[in-house]
Amino acid sequence: MADERVPCYERGWRECPEEPYPFSTPVPPPEPTAIDGTYTRVVDVDLAGGHVKCARCAPYRLEPGTDTLVFDRGRFFLEHDPPGFRSSGHFWVEGDRLRLFNDPNCVKFEGIYEWNLSGEVLRLEAVEDDCPFAKLRQRNLMATEWDEAGTATVSPECYPPNEEAGVSGHWPIPKGCTRAS
């Protein structure tokens, strides 16, 4: 049995359902970073460029609704509500640079962004992001500001039951969950 006094991330991805899958290594140590927190924004129909209902949309498409972006000790989680797109991965913070990696939608591609947290508003500006899908990740993350919503605390029930479900998004998300990896 795992020692509950040890933060979950320190136990590794096999024993911690919150840990994004480590497609590449090394993963960041589970230590606080300057960007840690929960950020939200509302994407309206105009910002999204309309509303198109699709069953198999490309990752990171802007859709009307509420987006939640969580940075937590080297791990990031993004979810769109109403239930739809979600992703997770790892990140490093180096000064004003944010490096995203281990994103299941962009497995072999890192994204480097300049970040600025002014008061309770987070702004991201792409430096380099070669994620496929016509730069959708870059457009999504930079579409508008993110408002700080507080510290990341997520219930273990809000995580997928296994790696396949986390990557594919095919699992029932429990009611009340604000994000899933």
Number of C-alpha atoms within 10 A of each C-alpha: 4 9 8 7 6 9 11 17 21 13 14 17 15 12 13 16 21 23 24 26 21 17 15 12 9 8 20 14 12 17 12 12 15 13 19 20 19 21 22 21 18 18 19 15 14 10 13 16 12 12 12 11 8 7 7 6 11 14 18 21 16 24 25 20 16 15 24 21 26 26 23 22 22 23 25 24 22 23 22 26 16 11 13 13 19 23 25 28 25 27 24 19 20 11 9 12 17 21 18 22 25 24 26 20 20 20 15 14 16 18 19 22 22 17 17 15 16 10 8 12 14 17 17 20 17 17 13 13 18 16 18 16 14 10 13 18 22 23 15 17 20 15 17 15 17 22 20 21 16 13 13 15 11 14 12 12 15 19 23 22 12 11 16 11 14 21 18 13 17 10 13 11 16 13 8 9 13 20 24 24 25
